Amino acid sequence: MGNGKSITGTKLKENSSIANLPYDPSEFPRETSRHYISASSEDIKSMLSTIGLGDMSQLFSHIQPNLLFPQPLELPNELSYFEVADEIAQISNLSNLRLSFIGDQLPQWNTPKIIEFVSNLRNLSTSYTPYQPERSQGTLISHWIYQCAMSTLTGFEAINTSLYDRSFAIFEAITCSIRTSRRPSRILLASTLFPKEIEVLKTLSKETGIKFDFLALDSTRGHCDYSVLSSFGIDTLSQYSAFVFPQVNSLGVLEDVDLLTNFCEENKIRSVACIDPFLLGEGGLKPPVEFGKSGADFIAGDAQHLAIPPNFGGPGLGIFGCRHNKEKKSDLRNTPGRYIGKANDLKGRDCHVMVLSTREQHIRKEKATSNVCSNQAFLATLAGASLLSQGTKGLGLAVEIANRHQQKFIDAIQMLNGIEPAFHKNNAPTELTIRVNKSASTLIYNARSHDINLGIEVTDRCNLMESEGELIKLSFSNLHTAECVDRLIAFVQTEFHKKSTELKNFNSQIDNKYLRQKTVRIPSYSDEELFEYYNKLAELNVSPDDGCYPLGSCTMKYNPLLNDWAAGLEGFAKVHPQCPKEDAQGPLKVLHEIQEWFKGITGLAGVTTQPVAGAQGELVGIKLFQAYHRHNGENDRKYILIPRSAHGTNFATAAMAGYPDGIIYLEADAAGKIDISDFDSKLEKYGNQLCGVMITNPNTSGIFETDFKKIADSVHDAGGLVYMDGANMNAIAGLVNLGELGVDAVHNNLHKTWTIPHGGGGPGDAIVAVSDKVVDFLPGKQIFKLKDGTYDYESPRYSIGSFHRNWGNFGHKVRAYSYLLRLGREGIPNMSSVAVLSARYLFEKLNGRYKTLPENALDSPRMHEFILTLSEEDFANLENHGIPKNQAIPQIGKLFLDFGFHAPTVAFPEIFGLMIEPTESYTKEELDRFVEAVLAIKDLIELAPFVLKSAPHFTPIDRVDEVGANRNLCLHEPLDRLPPLPHNRISPAELMRLEIDDIKQRVIKLAKDSQGLI
Ligand SMILES: Cc1ncc(COP(=O)(O)O)c(C=O)c1O
């Protein structure tokens, strides 16, 4: 993530050169190869000849020519590696970084050294979601640390390994409350939540039946008007499923969380408390487990600031938690997201594994608790490391320092006329809203000539009369020094006159009842201890740096170091999303360029860069469709057609958008494409009630839907719209014109095609492109370039609202932009072509020894991925050796780990399939070694099937007892020591150096030894 590290100690200067990079790119062959394609031109020629093609364009000859872009694309030319570095550095220098008191609960704290260290551990930052626990203990334990640390701070027993951000976490807590309270979908919201977060909640809840009421503000005291609570009638109270309130509100005032939580408990309303974990350390605020008589039911929050600087608003780190104890057990299974549990392997070793996955979209489809797939995993890893470095004492100290600054400022303004703390009791320890008797915006403007970003105007958060002045909120942190505060004070002294008499009557004490009463302890560890520990953690994982990472659909390609460096530049990482736009020209330029590039890449009319993951992109798409139909007065279009083989998020998204009962499955034909006769009959039945269709193209079997255009035309004729799941853009980017294809909305997963690291499960990221039909409804802001070359933004005419409080996962957009600059107009289609070529080459080499799926699809040319399976005889042979058919495929996946690779995608979309996607990142030699390994695996299946029973053999742990881990759920433990680590028996790096045949023999020997065979 953009951790704001200074590469040279200062910002890069204009015309800086590659010498400023903290690494030598020539030491990383994948880094310096053109378009990040490792295969040489000889490799490409040889692979083409193996598959019997003369040139790259023939890879796409089965796609109607009118759907293909004329080449070259109308996009900028590629830049050299050096030019990209300079260009990006210059763009980051467009930002102004002033002494800033802007926070609004995204303050910038001093980040410990471990953050930068862990950010550079590629086996943690680039690895996949830990679905293969034997090769992912590094990720699992780092997430476990996050879970345990958050549990310690909050007292909550179940904290998931993150959601996108606080707004999304609140929405998820609301839907959980509705499910668990079995009451109407009516929700009470504190009006002191952030206005932009309320906007997100409204956007997400449209068409879902959720209704919001607001608990009014007491504008004198700056918190909710508690007197209103007693005026609610019994009938009204029984309508509410949940009440959402913050601990520190949007005016920087502490709410009476005891009173609000008790109100919920007394009226059987689920309480959702919004918290900031940074404030819960030693001597800090009361933890949510102690709110009221029994604690809150759910918590939502953001912990981005524990991990990284503001990054223009994201990636965030959405905290979500529920209670899970003897009294409250049932909520957990209704919650969204991933949890890590303690487990044992089959030999009884302690280890960790993802648990409770039967709630998630990949298993439960539209019945899932949420559509979330990628989360903010790597931020959770960083936040966990940050907490181990600071400990609860460190957090307490950081807040104490910030509070001293706040006090000093309060003391100073008490000597001045016309400026005062706006609220006289229980201001949060690090924030302060001031009331001024002059224009807040002028004051903020004037501060900038002193190189100070004073804070944000919050007058409109409080219904003040004109005579009551205007409000500005300031945030203090441990990054501020005494001199910083002196500068702030000196500025206000220039603006306000001294009082004639000194009158210090402001009591800034926080009432004891708002504070933590019991001790809390996360110890802090030295940098050296943590460097060593996280290094060891990383060694337990495998990274796409090391070799082919063949996860179909997930596109585990090489993630350039240059992109990470770019995202870390201060002019991106340290820019606050609420700073004046004049100061944020660097980020705005990046977002604008991406917005425009993606119109060219997709052939569509509009683009939003706001969505934070593929699944959220899908939701944006469906909400756009709903808005379009509403706008046209068609309110009855409530059906969505989705192929049965689609990714689970498609179904879960449709349900989340408000159509849990409107999903109509489309069947596949024998060749693995949408069955046109099935489509026709469903269209006939649902046509005039059709919202739209969601189609993945190329589909999840790696086959291009050659009837896509025909289907799109029919859907349009019926008045519906067409969503394309673009997770597989790696096969067609820059080649297929989605406008010609008939697409109305498509998401591009940046953590797939566009080289964003997977982070052990996230943050993902997405860009959604749309047709002109829905362009006026786009969410968030559209950025445009003014004549003077600067950037500005505005909301589209009929915008559906926002999906994120700020600009989305901005740090990731910088990475994607750096990649785009390097690829340019030739690189984009070249990248897709080599990805397809690599897959076809592997297919050619493996087809025959393995069967492929779909069964009758041999004539459908594969794009960037394909599915292997076994013959019925092979399955029968395995059954005879005690390996049931339903366990064979997952167990074969474990054999890949033995050869130093990650497993392919197992059992999706075909239950008996291994889906392989090589990407364009590997040389022919590397692909050949992979082929050799996959063939060796086939030898083992045929000649030594018993090895499957004990596989994997070289990972730090044996196969994990997932059933046991789910039965005896353990979601946290005290962090009084660093969790012990298992050890690689043979590391993936070492396996990569061994001969494939040697590995094969070792596997046989180890399997015999461990199973007691002679
Ligand atoms: C086909 C497909 N669609 C949608 C998604 C969801 O994307 P995200 O994980 O970014 O939410 C994925 C993710 O793996 C996918 O493979």
The ligand as a Tripos MOL2 file, in Angstrom:
@<TRIPOS>MOLECULE
LIG
   16    16     1     0     0
SMALL
NO_CHARGES

@<TRIPOS>ATOM
      1 C1        -15.0670  -14.0400  -12.1500 C.3       1 LIG1
      2 C2        -14.9690  -13.1890  -10.9270 C.ar      1 LIG1
      3 N1        -15.9090  -12.2610  -10.6770 N.ar      1 LIG1
      4 C3        -15.8730  -11.4730   -9.5850 C.ar      1 LIG1
      5 C4        -14.8720  -11.5930   -8.6670 C.ar      1 LIG1
      6 C5        -14.9010  -10.7300   -7.4310 C.3       1 LIG1
      7 O1        -13.8730   -9.7980   -7.3890 O.3       1 LIG1
      8 P1        -13.3550   -9.1940   -6.0260 P.3       1 LIG1
      9 O2        -12.6580  -10.2880   -5.2990 O.co2     1 LIG1
     10 O3        -12.4340   -8.1020   -6.4150 O.co2     1 LIG1
     11 O4        -14.5200   -8.7000   -5.2850 O.co2     1 LIG1
     12 C6        -13.8700  -12.5480   -8.8620 C.ar      1 LIG1
     13 C7        -12.8050  -12.7020   -7.8550 C.2       1 LIG1
     14 O5        -12.1040  -13.6540   -7.7440 O.2       1 LIG1
     15 C8        -13.9010  -13.3650  -10.0310 C.ar      1 LIG1
     16 O6        -12.9620  -14.2730  -10.2770 O.3       1 LIG1
@<TRIPOS>BOND
     1     1     2 1
     2     2     3 ar
     3     2    15 ar
     4     3     4 ar
     5     4     5 ar
     6     5     6 1
     7     5    12 ar
     8     6     7 1
     9     7     8 1
    10     8     9 2
    11     8    10 1
    12     8    11 1
    13    12    13 1
    14    12    15 ar
    15    13    14 2
    16    15    16 1
@<TRIPOS>SUBSTRUCTURE
     1 LIG1         1 GROUP 0 **** ****
